[in-house]
Amino acid sequence: MKKFLKRIHLFWRKKQGKPIQYNFASEKEGVPIGVELEVYHLTFHDMATYACQCRLTEEQLLNGLDANAIKITGFKRIDKYNGITTFQPCKT
C-alpha cells in the first residue's frame, strides 16, 4: 500500500510539472549517495537542471534515496537538440 501511495504522489508531481527542488553542488561539496544517474533531455535553456531534478525526484519517491543535492558529472551532446547529462545524487 505504501508503494502505491508513493506512485500516486509521483504521478501527481509529474502531472503538475513540479519536481522536488534540489541544490546543485560543486565538485568539492557533498557526499555521494547511490550510483550516478543519466537523463536524456533537450538541450534548450535550463532543460538539463529540470530533467535532473525530475529524475532524482523519481528516485527519491520510489526508491527512498536520501539526497538533497545534485552534482553534475558529465554531459554528452547527441545532436543539435538532444543530450545526455550524468549526475551524482549527494548529501550536503
Helices and strands as residue ranges (DSSP letters): H 2-16, E 23-24, E 31-32, E 37-42, H 47-63, E 69-77, E 82-91
